[in-house]
Amino acid sequence: MLEDTPSVLLFDEPTFGQDAQTTKELMQMIQALQKQGTAIVFVTHDMDLVDSYCEKVYVVNGGEVGSAENRMNYGEDRTFSKRRNSGSLSGLEFTSCFKISIQSRKNRELWWRMLTSINPTVKAFAVLIPALLLAFTFDPLTPLIYLVVPVAVTFFTGEVAFKRWIIIVSPFLLLAASFAWMTMLHPGGAFSGGDVLFSLWSFQVTSESFQAGISLGLRSLSFAALSQLFILTTDSTKFMLSLMQQCKLPPKLTFGILAGYRFLPTFRYELQVLRQAHRIRGGGRARGVKERVHQFRRYAIPLLANAIRKAERVALAMESKGFTGETDRTHYHEMTIQTRDWVFVSIFVAMFFVSVFLSYQLGFLNIFGKQF
């Protein structure tokens, strides 16, 4: 690539517009230069490139340059970290990445960022399998013990703020309490026996109906905790790419969903513009069903027309770049399943059986109404 090996090499967006194979070959060349003693400096917006190769990072944000002693410390910038995890880096003038030695992320990854690095498809199965198994348990202790698992994993390895988690889960707490209360008041035939604990008007809550209600409420909370673990720690784009690469989801469907998802903020902005334009022209707030239907038509038609135009532009752009929808294709972002992914799903399934074993040892285990 170079006749003489320089002491420093500067790269400005070296992988921009390259496919996965070309990017891999380019980085192998750069690694070879680094091993010969060349210092490498990157300017890039590619976060995966930063995570995988960069050792020292400088973040340029709002005209200010912040520095980090090494690659792992740049995540400590809370504003940057939150925007990075949300997948939105618009407005962030990232980044200058100073490379002294190229080293794989696998050897230096922080434990508290482990959850976000799990393959999204594997993570989905790790959440789905225990949720399905919990549906067969009717005692309160098994879901209570297992509830600790997703909550602890979310906080200790997912970098999720406790306040944010509580705000999101609060509606599920109310829903779980409602399920529990209704089950206590209207139990099935298999759970209507036992001593009467208390009465409310014409309803009697027995020990078995109380246990069944608490069990349903805790199972609901476990489902909510598992779903929030997945939602709060998974990038939607990487999830779709993982479904395409690991589950063989058709590329046309995958990129169609991604394009539609990206258009949602645009449609919301266009709706706000339409509302403001109608108000300037004297259109007030709709009153009554007939006016609301008429207002909906005034908004829907221009939004639909804009959506059709955007869809056509995207289709033309993808066709001009050679997109055919064939499954036999290379990927710029390769999603792989590694050993840690299998370990992750194994731990989640194993913890369910640990919960079942503890419940059995304590004499609480109940599966489909049968006490063990």
NUDRENRO-95833 format. One record per residue (C-alpha): residue number from 1; y, z, x. Coordinates in nm, 4 decimals, always signed. Each point is the difference from the previous one (the first is absolute). Layout:
BEGIN
SITE tivex        Y        Z        X
SITE   NUM        Y        Z        X
...
//
This chain:
BEGIN
SITE tivex        Y        Z        X
SITE     1  +0.0000  +0.0000  +0.0000
SITE     2  +0.2370  +0.0853  +0.2874
SITE     3  -0.0238  -0.1056  +0.3620
SITE     4  +0.1610  +0.3193  +0.1323
SITE     5  -0.0473  +0.3371  -0.1631
SITE     6  +0.3450  +0.1481  -0.0763
SITE     7  +0.0698  +0.3715  +0.0009
SITE     8  +0.1413  -0.0044  -0.3568
SITE     9  -0.0594  -0.2374  -0.2921
SITE    10  +0.2112  -0.0054  -0.3185
SITE    11  -0.1476  -0.1244  -0.3301
SITE    12  +0.2015  -0.0638  -0.3167
SITE    13  -0.2329  -0.0088  -0.3041
SITE    14  -0.2891  -0.1454  +0.2057
SITE    15  -0.2488  -0.0035  -0.2909
SITE    16  +0.2326  -0.1201  -0.2760
SITE    17  -0.1584  -0.2819  -0.2015
SITE    18  -0.3288  +0.0150  +0.1917
SITE    19  -0.3421  +0.0302  -0.1590
SITE    20  -0.2408  +0.2795  +0.0857
SITE    21  -0.1923  -0.1916  +0.2660
SITE    22  +0.3125  -0.1155  +0.1830
SITE    23  +0.1479  +0.3516  -0.0148
SITE    24  -0.3191  +0.1443  +0.1471
SITE    25  -0.0046  -0.2526  +0.2838
SITE    26  +0.3686  +0.0579  +0.0742
SITE    27  -0.0456  +0.3764  +0.0163
SITE    28  -0.2985  -0.0440  +0.2327
SITE    29  +0.2230  -0.2000  +0.2348
SITE    30  +0.2658  +0.2707  -0.0139
SITE    31  -0.2606  +0.2673  +0.0685
SITE    32  -0.1128  -0.1946  +0.3068
SITE    33  +0.3608  -0.0118  +0.1263
SITE    34  +0.0423  +0.3701  -0.0613
SITE    35  -0.3101  +0.0777  +0.2042
SITE    36  +0.1600  -0.1909  +0.2872
SITE    37  +0.2948  +0.2417  -0.0081
SITE    38  +0.2464  -0.1828  -0.2256
SITE    39  +0.2122  +0.2110  -0.2359
SITE    40  +0.0127  -0.1507  -0.3508
SITE    41  +0.2935  +0.0319  -0.2418
SITE    42  -0.0390  -0.1060  -0.3660
SITE    43  +0.2531  -0.0524  -0.2761
SITE    44  -0.2016  -0.0215  -0.3209
SITE    45  -0.0146  +0.0790  -0.3714
SITE    46  -0.3811  -0.0014  -0.0019
SITE    47  -0.1019  +0.3598  -0.0681
SITE    48  -0.3689  -0.0684  +0.0613
SITE    49  +0.0858  -0.1385  +0.3426
SITE    50  +0.2001  +0.3144  +0.0784
SITE    51  -0.2816  +0.2288  -0.1161
SITE    52  -0.2674  -0.1855  +0.1921
SITE    53  +0.1645  -0.0693  +0.3350
SITE    54  +0.3332  +0.1709  +0.0643
SITE    55  +0.0260  +0.3101  +0.2121
SITE    56  +0.3729  +0.0754  -0.0231
SITE    57  +0.2132  -0.0844  -0.3001
SITE    58  +0.3738  -0.0321  -0.0620
SITE    59  +0.1085  -0.0278  -0.3633
SITE    60  +0.3234  -0.1853  -0.0787
SITE    61  +0.1262  +0.1201  -0.3381
SITE    62  +0.3517  -0.0483  -0.1386
SITE    63  +0.1340  -0.1043  +0.3383
SITE    64  -0.1293  +0.3150  +0.1697
SITE    65  -0.2781  +0.0090  +0.2554
SITE    66  -0.2406  +0.2915  -0.0082
SITE    67  -0.2664  +0.0524  +0.2637
SITE    68  -0.3423  +0.1594  +0.0175
SITE    69  -0.1849  +0.1261  +0.3039
SITE    70  -0.3127  -0.1870  -0.1101
SITE    71  -0.1332  -0.2147  -0.2811
SITE    72  -0.1388  +0.2920  -0.1994
SITE    73  +0.3332  +0.1786  -0.0305
SITE    74  +0.1858  -0.2749  -0.1825
SITE    75  -0.1648  +0.1094  -0.3272
SITE    76  +0.1877  +0.3293  +0.0251
SITE    77  +0.3170  -0.1757  -0.1167
SITE    78  -0.0409  +0.0992  -0.3636
SITE    79  +0.2229  -0.2693  -0.1490
SITE    80  -0.1733  -0.2692  +0.2009
SITE    81  -0.3450  +0.1446  -0.0658
SITE    82  +0.0426  +0.0124  -0.3783
SITE    83  +0.1310  -0.3570  -0.0164
SITE    84  -0.2779  -0.1184  +0.2264
SITE    85  -0.2744  +0.1648  -0.2083
SITE    86  +0.1418  -0.1445  -0.3213
SITE    87  -0.0360  -0.3480  +0.1460
SITE    88  +0.3719  -0.0744  -0.0379
SITE    89  +0.2000  -0.0602  +0.3167
SITE    90  +0.2834  -0.2028  -0.1502
SITE    91  +0.3339  +0.0993  +0.1486
SITE    92  -0.1649  +0.1632  +0.3007
SITE    93  +0.0902  -0.1860  +0.3168
SITE    94  -0.3309  +0.0814  +0.1614
SITE    95  -0.0716  +0.0118  +0.2883
SITE    96  -0.0083  -0.0093  +0.3721
SITE    97  -0.3368  +0.0957  +0.1373
SITE    98  -0.0077  +0.0847  +0.3720
SITE    99  -0.3428  -0.0495  +0.1497
SITE   100  -0.1014  +0.1641  +0.3235
SITE   101  -0.3767  -0.0125  -0.0537
SITE   102  -0.1876  -0.1739  -0.2818
SITE   103  -0.2559  +0.2321  -0.1540
SITE   104  -0.1988  -0.0167  -0.3222
SITE   105  +0.1104  +0.2115  -0.2925
SITE   106  -0.3560  +0.1216  -0.0453
SITE   107  +0.0290  +0.2250  +0.3057
SITE   108  +0.3358  +0.1568  -0.0888
SITE   109  +0.0157  +0.0160  -0.3792
SITE   110  +0.1313  +0.3269  -0.1382
SITE   111  -0.2402  +0.1884  -0.2252
SITE   112  +0.2636  +0.0507  -0.2713
SITE   113  +0.0304  -0.3783  -0.0412
SITE   114  -0.3756  -0.0518  -0.0277
SITE   115  -0.0046  -0.0449  -0.3781
SITE   116  +0.2454  -0.2922  +0.0008
SITE   117  -0.2140  -0.1843  +0.2563
SITE   118  -0.3201  +0.0043  -0.2068
SITE   119  -0.1036  -0.3404  -0.1340
SITE   120  +0.1435  -0.0120  -0.3568
SITE   121  -0.3175  -0.1380  -0.1593
SITE   122  -0.2145  +0.2669  +0.1630
SITE   123  +0.2532  +0.2628  -0.1059
SITE   124  -0.0215  -0.1268  -0.3590
SITE   125  -0.3789  +0.0425  +0.0011
SITE   126  +0.0365  +0.3437  +0.1618
SITE   127  +0.2169  +0.1014  -0.2954
SITE   128  -0.1970  -0.1796  -0.2713
SITE   129  -0.3508  +0.1255  +0.0839
SITE   130  +0.0792  +0.3763  -0.0209
SITE   131  +0.2058  -0.0613  -0.3161
SITE   132  -0.3005  -0.1614  -0.1694
SITE   133  -0.2334  +0.2766  +0.1177
SITE   134  +0.2360  +0.2714  -0.1245
SITE   135  -0.0205  -0.1493  -0.3507
SITE   136  -0.3603  +0.1266  -0.0243
SITE   137  +0.0878  +0.3647  +0.0717
SITE   138  +0.0922  +0.2291  -0.2892
SITE   139  +0.0521  +0.3312  +0.1800
SITE   140  +0.3460  +0.1158  +0.1173
SITE   141  -0.0971  +0.1002  +0.3540
SITE   142  -0.1141  -0.3395  +0.1344
SITE   143  +0.3263  -0.1868  -0.0762
SITE   144  +0.2014  +0.3050  +0.1102
SITE   145  -0.1653  +0.0033  +0.3420
SITE   146  +0.0288  -0.3754  +0.0408
SITE   147  +0.3646  -0.0005  -0.1093
SITE   148  +0.0821  +0.1722  +0.3289
SITE   149  -0.1301  -0.3013  +0.1964
SITE   150  +0.2407  -0.2778  -0.1108
SITE   151  +0.2952  +0.2403  -0.0084
SITE   152  -0.0663  +0.1236  +0.3543
SITE   153  -0.0642  -0.3495  +0.1355
SITE   154  +0.3186  -0.1334  -0.1624
SITE   155  +0.2207  +0.2667  +0.1576
SITE   156  -0.1620  +0.0363  +0.3426
SITE   157  -0.0765  -0.3651  +0.0802
SITE   158  +0.2228  -0.1983  -0.2358
SITE   159  +0.3507  +0.1225  +0.0910
SITE   160  +0.0891  +0.0480  -0.3690
SITE   161  +0.2767  +0.2448  -0.0876
SITE   162  -0.1136  +0.2876  -0.2229
SITE   163  +0.3034  -0.0295  -0.2285
SITE   164  -0.0579  -0.3697  -0.0575
SITE   165  -0.3677  +0.0594  -0.0716
SITE   166  +0.0759  +0.2735  -0.2548
SITE   167  +0.2528  -0.2206  -0.1820
SITE   168  -0.2514  -0.2835  -0.0279
SITE   169  -0.2934  +0.2204  -0.1008
SITE   170  +0.1947  +0.2106  -0.2551
SITE   171  -0.0675  -0.2378  -0.2950
SITE   172  -0.3711  +0.0112  +0.0875
SITE   173  +0.0103  +0.3803  -0.0083
SITE   174  +0.1337  -0.0143  -0.3550
SITE   175  -0.2586  -0.2612  -0.0952
SITE   176  -0.2845  +0.2056  +0.1498
SITE   177  +0.1175  +0.3108  -0.1863
SITE   178  +0.0068  -0.2001  -0.3240
SITE   179  -0.3545  -0.1280  +0.0565
SITE   180  -0.1220  +0.3524  +0.0753
SITE   181  +0.1669  +0.1493  -0.3075
SITE   182  -0.1290  -0.2666  -0.2392
SITE   183  -0.3534  +0.0375  +0.1379
SITE   184  +0.0145  +0.3754  -0.0542
SITE   185  +0.1096  -0.0455  -0.3618
SITE   186  -0.2314  -0.2923  -0.0799
SITE   187  -0.3138  +0.0360  +0.2168
SITE   188  -0.3085  -0.2121  -0.0456
SITE   189  -0.3207  +0.1411  -0.1383
SITE   190  -0.1392  +0.0733  +0.3466
SITE   191  +0.3050  +0.2124  +0.0945
SITE   192  +0.0737  +0.1866  -0.3232
SITE   193  -0.2263  +0.2979  +0.0670
SITE   194  +0.0604  +0.3284  +0.1807
SITE   195  +0.2104  +0.3044  -0.0788
SITE   196  +0.3323  -0.0421  -0.1769
SITE   197  +0.2784  +0.0671  +0.2481
SITE   198  +0.2936  -0.0305  -0.2408
SITE   199  +0.0989  -0.1653  -0.3270
SITE   200  +0.3020  -0.2127  -0.0857
SITE   201  +0.0499  -0.0558  -0.3732
SITE   202  -0.3285  -0.1589  -0.1084
SITE   203  -0.1066  -0.0890  +0.3558
SITE   204  -0.2317  +0.2112  +0.2104
SITE   205  -0.0191  -0.0340  +0.3767
SITE   206  -0.3429  +0.0957  +0.1312
SITE   207  -0.1054  +0.0631  +0.3574
SITE   208  -0.1782  -0.3363  +0.0221
SITE   209  +0.2863  -0.1986  -0.1512
SITE   210  +0.2426  +0.1793  +0.2332
SITE   211  -0.2138  -0.0941  +0.2995
SITE   212  -0.0274  -0.3613  -0.1173
SITE   213  +0.3776  -0.0218  -0.0488
SITE   214  +0.0794  +0.1429  +0.3420
SITE   215  -0.2544  -0.2379  +0.1546
SITE   216  +0.1589  -0.3033  -0.1667
SITE   217  +0.3474  +0.1094  +0.1090
SITE   218  -0.1085  +0.0482  +0.3620
SITE   219  -0.1834  -0.3326  +0.0033
SITE   220  +0.3163  -0.1683  -0.1254
SITE   221  +0.1983  +0.1651  +0.2795
SITE   222  -0.2599  -0.1118  +0.2543
SITE   223  +0.0292  -0.3584  -0.1254
SITE   224  +0.3793  +0.0242  +0.0250
SITE   225  -0.0139  +0.1447  +0.3536
SITE   226  -0.2393  -0.2729  +0.1142
SITE   227  +0.2138  -0.2761  -0.1504
SITE   228  +0.3197  +0.1398  +0.1524
SITE   229  -0.1698  +0.0251  +0.3385
SITE   230  -0.0681  -0.3726  -0.0178
SITE   231  +0.3368  -0.1047  -0.1463
SITE   232  +0.2208  +0.2075  +0.2302
SITE   233  -0.1764  -0.0960  +0.3227
SITE   234  -0.0841  -0.3676  -0.0572
SITE   235  +0.2179  -0.3029  +0.0627
SITE   236  -0.0341  -0.2379  -0.2965
SITE   237  +0.0166  -0.3127  +0.2160
SITE   238  -0.2720  +0.1226  +0.2348
SITE   239  -0.2126  +0.0964  -0.3009
SITE   240  +0.0165  -0.3551  -0.1389
SITE   241  -0.0711  -0.1492  +0.3431
SITE   242  -0.2960  +0.2336  +0.0358
SITE   243  -0.1358  -0.1061  -0.3403
SITE   244  +0.0310  -0.3621  +0.1096
SITE   245  -0.1679  +0.0496  +0.3368
SITE   246  -0.2614  +0.2663  -0.0751
SITE   247  -0.0699  -0.0599  -0.3717
SITE   248  +0.0551  -0.3784  +0.0138
SITE   249  +0.2692  -0.0029  -0.2653
SITE   250  +0.1231  -0.3623  -0.0373
SITE   251  +0.3114  -0.0633  +0.2156
SITE   252  +0.1791  -0.1691  -0.2900
SITE   253  -0.0401  +0.3110  -0.2141
SITE   254  +0.0918  +0.2312  +0.2894
SITE   255  +0.3220  -0.1763  +0.0962
SITE   256  +0.0871  -0.0542  -0.3651
SITE   257  -0.0155  +0.3754  -0.0625
SITE   258  +0.1998  +0.0715  +0.3165
SITE   259  +0.2675  -0.2529  -0.0957
SITE   260  +0.0265  +0.1444  -0.3506
SITE   261  +0.0249  +0.3511  +0.1401
SITE   262  +0.2808  -0.1056  +0.2358
SITE   263  +0.1890  -0.1608  -0.2870
SITE   264  +0.0183  +0.3216  -0.2059
SITE   265  +0.3121  +0.1404  +0.1746
SITE   266  +0.1642  -0.3419  -0.0381
SITE   267  -0.0684  -0.0091  -0.3727
SITE   268  +0.1420  +0.3495  -0.0398
SITE   269  +0.3203  -0.1054  +0.1778
SITE   270  +0.0277  -0.3159  -0.2121
SITE   271  -0.0450  +0.2057  -0.3177
SITE   272  +0.2861  +0.2279  +0.1072
SITE   273  +0.2202  -0.3048  +0.0645
SITE   274  -0.0839  -0.1410  -0.3450
SITE   275  +0.0830  +0.3283  -0.1709
SITE   276  +0.3331  +0.0257  +0.1790
SITE   277  +0.0820  -0.3624  -0.0850
SITE   278  -0.0727  +0.0594  -0.3699
SITE   279  +0.2144  +0.3135  -0.0023
SITE   280  +0.2922  -0.1890  +0.1575
SITE   281  -0.0345  -0.2582  -0.2775
SITE   282  +0.0115  +0.2686  -0.2659
SITE   283  -0.3690  +0.0501  -0.0578
SITE   284  -0.0537  +0.3654  -0.0831
SITE   285  -0.3118  +0.2121  -0.0132
SITE   286  -0.2584  -0.1219  -0.2516
SITE   287  -0.0428  +0.1996  -0.3209
SITE   288  -0.2993  -0.0334  -0.2227
SITE   289  -0.3253  -0.1911  +0.0442
SITE   290  +0.1462  -0.3438  -0.0816
SITE   291  +0.2809  +0.0300  +0.2577
SITE   292  -0.2437  +0.1288  +0.2644
SITE   293  -0.2291  -0.2996  -0.0561
SITE   294  +0.2978  -0.2354  +0.0285
SITE   295  +0.1195  +0.1753  +0.3149
SITE   296  -0.3470  -0.0222  +0.1501
SITE   297  +0.0016  -0.3783  -0.0539
SITE   298  +0.3421  -0.0306  +0.1659
SITE   299  -0.1320  +0.1774  +0.3078
SITE   300  -0.3540  -0.1412  +0.0056
SITE   301  +0.0851  -0.3708  -0.0040
SITE   302  +0.2255  -0.0060  +0.3120
SITE   303  -0.2343  +0.2384  +0.1827
SITE   304  -0.2970  -0.2236  -0.0791
SITE   305  +0.1916  -0.3093  +0.1129
SITE   306  +0.0885  +0.1674  +0.3322
SITE   307  -0.3609  +0.1131  +0.0421
SITE   308  -0.1249  -0.3562  -0.0452
SITE   309  +0.2492  -0.1307  +0.2556
SITE   310  -0.0970  +0.2697  +0.2525
SITE   311  -0.3705  -0.0621  -0.0542
SITE   312  +0.0492  -0.3723  +0.0580
SITE   313  +0.1939  +0.0632  +0.3207
SITE   314  -0.2666  +0.2363  +0.1301
SITE   315  -0.2737  -0.2499  -0.0847
SITE   316  +0.1819  -0.2792  +0.1827
SITE   317  +0.0653  +0.2233  +0.3011
SITE   318  -0.3664  +0.1037  +0.0226
SITE   319  -0.1190  -0.3585  -0.0393
SITE   320  +0.2387  -0.1188  +0.2716
SITE   321  -0.1502  +0.2635  +0.2334
SITE   322  -0.3503  -0.1329  -0.0613
SITE   323  -0.1227  +0.2649  -0.2445
SITE   324  -0.3005  -0.1404  -0.1890
SITE   325  -0.1592  +0.3163  -0.1376
SITE   326  -0.3186  -0.0458  +0.2034
SITE   327  -0.1876  +0.3157  +0.0926
SITE   328  -0.0871  -0.1285  +0.3477
SITE   329  +0.3309  +0.0768  +0.1677
SITE   330  +0.1519  +0.2083  +0.2769
SITE   331  +0.2199  +0.3016  -0.0746
SITE   332  +0.3158  +0.1133  +0.1740
SITE   333  -0.0777  +0.3610  -0.0978
SITE   334  -0.3698  +0.0550  +0.0515
SITE   335  -0.1416  +0.2912  -0.2015
SITE   336  -0.3158  +0.1379  +0.1584
SITE   337  -0.2415  +0.2794  -0.0876
SITE   338  -0.0484  +0.2407  +0.2872
SITE   339  -0.2188  +0.3020  +0.0621
SITE   340  +0.2717  +0.2424  -0.1119
SITE   341  +0.0079  -0.1739  -0.3390
SITE   342  -0.3685  +0.0657  -0.0580
SITE   343  +0.0455  +0.3572  +0.1208
SITE   344  +0.2848  +0.0447  -0.2483
SITE   345  -0.1977  -0.1158  -0.3037
SITE   346  -0.3046  +0.1994  +0.1155
SITE   347  +0.2053  +0.3190  +0.0208
SITE   348  +0.1392  -0.0460  -0.3504
SITE   349  -0.3440  -0.0593  -0.1517
SITE   350  -0.1576  +0.2810  +0.2044
SITE   351  +0.2667  +0.2474  -0.1146
SITE   352  -0.0937  -0.0743  -0.3613
SITE   353  -0.3601  +0.0996  +0.0667
SITE   354  +0.1228  +0.3084  +0.1856
SITE   355  +0.1969  +0.0945  -0.3122
SITE   356  -0.3099  -0.0551  -0.2141
SITE   357  -0.2105  +0.2130  +0.2357
SITE   358  +0.2500  +0.2878  -0.0021
SITE   359  +0.0250  -0.0162  -0.3781
SITE   360  -0.3794  +0.0074  -0.0246
SITE   361  -0.0265  +0.2975  +0.2357
SITE   362  +0.2537  +0.1926  -0.2076
SITE   363  -0.1798  -0.0820  -0.3251
SITE   364  +0.2717  -0.2177  -0.1572
SITE   365  -0.1402  -0.3529  +0.0401
SITE   366  -0.0135  -0.1860  -0.3299
SITE   367  -0.0845  -0.3708  -0.0205
SITE   368  +0.0238  -0.1701  -0.3377
SITE   369  -0.0134  +0.3372  -0.1743
SITE   370  -0.3131  +0.1163  +0.1834
SITE   371  +0.0359  +0.3205  +0.1967
SITE   372  -0.1636  +0.0168  +0.3428
//
